[in-house]
Amino acid sequence: MLAITAGWAGRAVAASEPLAAYLAARVAAADGQAHAAADDFAIALTGWPDDPAVAVRAYREAMISGDEALALRAARVLEAEKVAPMDVTLLDLAIAARERDAKRFDAAVVRLDEGPLRILSPSLRGWAAWDRRQPVEPALAMAGKEPVARRLADETRLLIAIAARQMDDKAARLLVEATRPPADTRIAAAALIAGRGDEATARALLTDPLVSASRKTLGAKPSLGFGVSRLLLRVAGELVSEGPRPLVIALTRTALIADPRNDRARLVLAEALSKDEAWTAAIAALEGIDPRGAFAHRAAIVRIGLLAEADRQGEALMLAQGLATAKQSTVEDWQVYADQLIAAKRPADAAPWYQRVTQSDPALPWAAWLQYGGALDQAGRKDEADAALAKAVALGPDEPLALNYLGYARIERGQDVAASLALLERASKLAPEDASITDSLGWGYFKAGQVRRALPLVEQAAMAEPANSEINDHLGDIYWSLGRHYEARYAWRAAALTAEEREQADLAAKIAR
């Protein structure tokens, strides 16, 4: 146990015993300490050099932490045992692209031809042909009629044409706009154009919200590593939301091996790791991003969210404040800072920042006014909150969240009960599966004296969200009013399990009745 604790604490186990190192690595990996886990897996793999079970874990942790040497060692073991995952070949491919090792590169592509990642082969061969000053079309034509391979080959053809200066920058821009490639391909095209000195044309390509903050210092010189890196990133970006996490991590990590300057790959890697709630590893993935580069601002925004998820709210709030108060701050910066202030239970401080958002042509005006009204409501400024929430409903008359918040707030204040119920009924009709809205409608009926109508709705909401303290509190109040005291106390006890500290005294008093 002492050896395990030492490994978990962040240093490799000093003893040469592979079992202790392996156990320490497992604990570190479970705790999200990827670098410590990789160090200990390296020791375990040295002790058990032919064990594929150790090798596969070492390989995955090495890909997360960026330990290229360990990844290669583990990959060789897996290949020797004929149990290598399909993405292992990407490691050799990326290293070969970075080092322009033609023999190793071609061998890796041949291995890819034999598995599911063969969709990459035509584009990879196209980039290799360009790098060797050979015709690229025969390689790209190998995509045949396979739809994904053809789409990737078409995008590669566009990027190679820009890299090879087969068209001027304005023509390249027109072609990109006409073919409407996905965001990552647009970024790659813009980087190549900016690398030729035409930053104005490059900036004009980046109109998508995903890349709007990435318009400066984007230029890159074309190379085999650049092309391979952007191709791997292109596929990772497609898969990051729903695809297999180990594959996305392998794609992004090898994209970085092929071209360590590909900061966009670090963002996608962080997103993939966050899907597994590996917050520490995700934060670490962002650390290599150039602080003066095109993706620095986006990385800061993502980092704030990751820090908050990792229960490092103080750091998240400080970083958000720095962005929001900077001279070049944006609407997004104000929004993020206000969100962090709300999370820190500081609604009065958040309200002015949300107000600034409402005054700055937000993408969703109704949502901006809803958040502003919510902050005012939580800060106790009820009349101002009512006006802001009414504005949200006026801007989004079919938005159930806005309807629900305004209706619930007014019901709680006993204000225009009939009209408030109408708002809640409309919200429930628009979002019948939303348990919080169902609860609001039931609570509204209860406040209006329609207890029998209220009960089934709040019971339904409690069944849908049994850990929601507010719903259980409402249910307890309704049961108590009907004389069902045992059930009321049961509901209040359930509410107390998840209620915030400031609500505990009120719930305890109810339970003690």
N, C-alpha and C positions, 0 to 999 in steps of 0.2 A: 504493500500500500504506500510506503514511503517513496518507493521508486516511481509509482504512478503519479503521486502528487507532485513530485519534482518535475516530471515531464509535462504535466498539465499546466504547471505554473509558468511555463514558457521556455525552459531550457531542455536540451536533449539529455536523456538519461546517460549518466557518466559510465555506468557499468556496461560491459559488452554483452550482457545477457539479452538475447533478442526477444525473449518473451516479455521482459519488463519494458523494453522499448516499444514493442508492439502494443501492449496494453496502454502505455502512456500515450502513444500516438492515437489510439482509438478514443481515449478520453479527450485529448486535445482537439481532435477533429469534431467530436460531438459538441464541444464548447465553442466551435468556430475559430479556434486558434490554428489557422492553416499552416503558418510557418513553423510553429512548434511541432505540429503533427508531421509535417514533411521531414523535419530533422530526425524525429524518432523513427519514422518509417524507414529512413535511410539506414539507420542502425539495424533495424529489424531485417531489412533486405540483405544487409551484409552478412548477418548471421544465418539467414535462410535464403540463399541466393537463387534457389530453384523453386521456390514456393509461389505458385501463381496467385493464391489467395492474398498473400502479403503484397505481391507485386501489383495487383490490380488496385488495391487501396492506396499503395504508394503512388501509383501513376495518377489516380484521380486527385489525390491531395497535392501532388506536385503541379498538376495543371491549375489547380485553384491558386496555389501560392506563387506560381511562376518559377519553380525550381526546375530549370531545363535539364540539368545534369541528372537529377533523380528521375525525371520523366523518361529520359532516354534509357537509363539503367532498367527501370521497371518495364519499359516497352520491349526491350530485348528479351527479358524473361518471358513475357507473355507471348511473344512471337515464337520463341523456342518451344514453348509448351502448346503452341497452336490454339491459344485461347485469347488472342489479342482482340480487343474491341475494334469496331470498324474505323474509329477515329484515330487509332495509333499511327496509321500511315501519314496523317496530316502533320505529325511532328517532323518526320524526315523531310516531307515536302517543304515545310516552312523554313527549316534550316537550310535546305538546298537553295531555296529561292533567295534567302538573305545572303548566302555566300556565293551565289551564282555557280553552283556545282551542277553542271548539266547532267552528268551521269547519274548522280544521286536523285536529281529531280525527275528525270525520265523514268527511273526505276520506281519511284514512288507513284507516279501517275499510272504506270502499268498495274501496280497493285490496286490502285483505286478502281481501275476498270473492272475489277472482279467483284465489287461490292456495291451497296446502295449509293455510295458517294460518287459513282461513275458519272453522275450528272455534271460533276465539276470538270471532268476530263477534257472536253473540247475547249472550254475556256482556258484551262491551265495550259494546254498545248498551244493555244493561240498566243498567250502571253510569252511562252517560251520561244515561239517562232519570232515574235516581234523582238525579243531580247537578242536573238541570234541573227537578226536582220534577214529573216527568211519570210516567204509569203505566209500570211496568217490565215487566209481563207480556207485552204484545205483542212486545217486543224478545226476551225470553227464549224465547218460544214459537217464534221463528224457528229454534231448534235442530232442530225437526222430529224425525225418527226417527234422525238421525245419532247413534250411541251416544256418541262422545266429546264432541261438542258438547252433547248432552243432559246428560251427567254434569257437565260444567263449568257448564252453565246451572243445574242443580239446586243445586250448591254456591254459585253466585253468588246465587241466590234466597235461600238461607239467610243469607248474609252481609249482603245488602241488607236483609233483614227485621230483622236485629240493628241495622244502621246506622240504619235508619228508625224504630227503637224500636216495631216492630209487636208486640213481645212483651216481657214483663219478663225479667230476667236468668235467673231459675230456669227459666222456660219455654224460653228459648233454650238453656240447658244441656241440658235434657231432649231437645230436638229434635236437638241436635248428637250426643248420645250415642245416640239412636235411629237416626240416619241413618249413623253411623259413617264420617264423611268421612276422607280421608287426613290425615296429620300437618300438612301446611302449611295446610290449610283449618281444622283445629282451632286452630292457632296464631293464624290471622287472626281467628277467632271469639273466641278468648280475649282477644286484643288489643283488640277492639272492646268487649267486656264490661268489661274492666279500665279502658278509657278512660272508661267511664260511672261508674267508682268502685267497682264490685263486684269487688275483687281476689280475694275468697274463691271466688266462683263461677268466675272465670277460672282460678284455680289448679286447681280441681277438674277442669277439662277436660283438663289437661295431665298425663296419666298415662302416655303412651307414652314408652318409654326415649329416643326421639329428642329429645323436648322436655322431659324431666323437669328439666333444668337451666335451663329458660327460664321459670321461674314468677314471676320478680320483675321489676319495672320494665318491664312488657310493654305497658302501656296505650297506645292510639293513638286519635286522633280520626278518624272516617270522612271520606273525601274521594274525589274521582275519582282522584287520584294513588294513594291507598291501594288502592282497588279494582283498578285496572289493574296496579299493582305486584304485588299478591298473585296475580292471575290469571296473569301472566307467570311468576312464581316457581312457581306450582302446576305449570305445564307443564314448566318447567325441572327441578323436583324429580323429576318422573316420568321424564325423559329422561336425567338426569345419569349414570346407571350404564351405559347402553348406547346412548344416542342420539348423533346427530352432534354432535361437540364444538363446532364453530362456532355451531350453532344454540343450544346450551345457553348458551354464552358470551353470545350476543346477547340471549337471553331474560333472563338474570340482569343483564346490564349495563343493559338498558332498564328492567328492574324497578327498578334503583337510580336511574335518571334520573327515572322517574315518582315515586318516593318515596325520596329519599336516606337516610331513616331505616330502611329495610328491611334490618336487619343479617342476617337469615336469608338474604337473597339473596347477601350477601358470602360466606357460608359455602358456599353451593352453587356460586358462581363459583370459589372456591378449589378445591373438589372437582373441578370440570370441568377446570380448568387442571392439576391434579395428575395427571389421567388421561393427559395428554400429557407428564408429567414436567417441566412448566414450573414448577419449584419456586419460583424467585425471584418470578415473576409471581403465583403462588398465595399466597405469603407476603404480597406487597404488597396483594393483594385483601382481606386481613384487617385491614389497618391502619386502615381507617375505622370499625371496629366500636366502639361506645360502650364504654369500659372499665368503666363502671358499669351497663351495660345488661343486658338479659335473656340475651344471647348471649355475654357476655364470657368466661364460664368455658368454654363449648364452643369458642370461638375459640382460647383458650389451649391447650386439649387438641389441637386440630387443628394449631395452629402448631408445637407440639412435634414432631408427626409430620413435618410439612413440613421443619422445620429439620434433623431427622435425615436425611431423604431427600436434602437438599441438602448433605450432608457438613458440616453445621454442628453437630456433636454436642455441642460444648462449650456452645453457646447452648441447645440442646435440654435438656441435663442441668440447667443452671442454672434454666431456667424450670420444669422438672418438679419440681426440689427445692423451689422457692418454693411451688408449689401443694401439694405433699405435706406440707410443714411448717407451712402456714398453720393458724390456729385452726379455720377452717371447712372443713378438707380432707375429701375424700370417699374412699370405697373406690376410685373410679376414679382419683383423684389418686395414691393409693398404688401402684396397679397400673401407671400410666404411669411413675412415678418408678422403680419396680423394673425395668420393661422397659428404661428408659434406662440404668440401672446395669449390667444384663446386657450391653447393647450396648457399654458402656464397659469391658467385661471386669472388672467388679467384683462378682462373684457373692456374695462374703461380705457386702458392703454391701447387696445386693439381698435377701438371704434374710429379714432381719427385716421388710422391707416386704411381701414375699409372705406371710409368716406373719400379718401384720396382716390381709391380705385374707382368708386362710382363716378367720379368727376373726370375720368381719364379714358373714356370710350372703351370700356371693357368688352371682351368678346361676348360675354353673357350678361347683359345689363341686369336682368332680373335676379340672377344669382348674386351679383355684387351687392345689390340693394338688400337681398335676403340676409347676407352675411353681416352687412352693416346694421340692419335692424336687429339681428340676433345678438350682436355685441352690445348694442344699446339696451336691449331687453335684459341681458345678463348683468349689465352694469346698473340696473335699476332706473334707467331713464325711459320710463314706460311710454310717455306721450310721444317723445321723439322716435322711439322704437315703433310705435303704432304707425306713424306717418311713413317711416322707411319701409316697413313691411307692406303697407298698403301700396306703396310705389312698386315694390317687387311684384305684387299680384297684378297691378295695372300693366306692367311690362311683360309678365308671364301668366296670363289668365288661365292657361291650361297646364301650368306647372304644379303638380301635386304638393311638392315640398313648400312652395310659397303659400299656397292655399292653406295647407295644414298649419304652418307656423302662425299665420295671421289669425286663423280661426281659433286655434288653441289658446293663443295669447289673450284674445278678446274674451273667450269663454272663462278663462281663469280670472279675469277682471270683472266678470259679470256684465260685459259691455255688449249690447245689441245681440242678445242670445239667439234670436231667430236667424238673423243674418249670419252670425258666426257659425251656427249649425249648418247653414246652407254651404258655407265655404268648406267645412269639414266633410259634408256629404259629397260635394263635388270632388274633393281630393281623394276620398275613398273610392269613388267611381272610377277615377283615372288610374289609381294604383291600388287595386283590391288586394294584392298580395303583400303590401307593405304593412307589417305588424304594427309599427309605430303609428301609422296613420289610422289603422283600424282601432287602436287603443285611443287615439285622440277623439275619434268620433264617438266611441263608447263613453269616454269620460265627458264629452260634451253633452250627451244625452243624460248622463247622471247629474251633471251640474244643472241641467234644465228640468230635473225632477222626473225624468223618464227612466226610472231605475230598471224596470223589467226589459226595456229595450237596450239598455246599456250593457247588462250583464253578459249576454252571449258574445258580444263583440269583444269585450275585454278578456273574457275567457279564451276566445279564439286567438287573440294577440298573445296571451300568456303561453299558450301551447306552442305558438310559432317561435317565440323568443323567451324561453323559460329563465334565462339568466338576466333579463332586463329588469332592473330594480324598480324603475318608474312604473312599468306595467304591473308588476306584482303589488306595488304599493296601491295603485288604483284598484286592483282587484280586491285587495284586503278591505279597502274603504267601502266598496260596493257590498261585499259579503256582510260586513258589520252592519250596514244600514238595513240589511234584510234579516238581521237577527242570526246570521250564520257565523257565530263568533269563533268556533273552532277553525273553520275554513279561513276566516279572516286572519287569525293569528298565524296560520300556516303560510298564507300568502305573504304576510309581513316578514316572517322569518326568512322566506325565500328572497324577499327584497333585500334584507339586511346582509345576505351573503355577498352581494355584489355592489351594494350602495357605497357612495363616497362617505368619507369620515363625517362631513358636516350634516349628513342625513341620518346618521346612526342614532343620535339622541331621540329624534322624533319617532323613528321606528321602534326604538326600545320602549318609549312611552306608550305607543299603541299596543305593543305586545303585552305590556303589563296591565292593561285594562282589566 
